[in-house]
Amino acid sequence: MPDIENVRQPPSQGNIDQRPESTGGMVTFREYLARESDLLWDAHHREHDAITKALERAQQAMEHRLEGMNEFRAQLSDQVSTFMTREQIGEREKTIDLAVTQLREQVNLLDRWRAVMEGRLWALSVGFTIVTIAINVVARYLFH
């Protein structure tokens, strides 16, 4: 049965400098476990560092995408603010219809006022014509 304290060292998987210096290629079990533990610990750290770097790159890529999405969302918000909703269009249409109705009423009032003014102007022109004719008649009668 082999001595637990002295175990033959397995072939090295890494650097030959990692072997503990010992006579005859024999290492103690404790040294063997310490060496294997160190190798596992180093491999774990390398794997952990690689995973951490990959996560950092993924996080940066995600942040970049989110920034792009936020810019796109801001552009959409700007565009939405320039468009009117159906309710706003309906309200605007009612306002325009009211303005058109008021303009039609004013035009109708102006047409009536113009007709009245034309009537008065006609009456004045007839009146001046009659006065002119009367003055001419009187002037002929008196000066002839």
Order of alpha helices (4+ residues) and beta strands (2+ residues): beta-beta-alpha-alpha
